[in-house]
Amino acid sequence: LADTEASMLENVVFASFVFYSTLLILKMFAIAVITGQVRLRKKAFANPEDALRHGGIQYFREDPDVERCRRAHRNDMENIFPFLFLGAVYSMTEPTLLVARIHFQVFFVGRLVHTVAYLCALKAPTRSLAYTVAQVPCVSMAVQILIAVAAYW
């Protein structure tokens, strides 16, 4: 590794954060692929040129299954992007590895369950509980960040 990369990953908390963040980004990529596959299977295209390419302008339409995938993806963006900021900054506050890893793992598992619950339309309140569980480490990290920087305010 280059010197900069090596020094970044010497922070084991940051390395753990990078690991779980990368898994979350890969999960988001997977949802994008799933959305595209559902669009093709349901013949429901967001753009007229795509509909024309796949059978006709009548396929320029919305579909409930495609919209479910899109909502799952949008929810990920609304929650994973803040986690990326919070986790990176939190990693710089020198938390213990065990506590930090628990934060990252709980968020990751919560978001994974949330996605499965969304895409598979699992019975309520599965999705809401997964969302709430994933928010707990984010709120915890935000509070700890504020405490760490409060003296500089």
Disulfide bonds with the S-S distance in Angstrom:
none
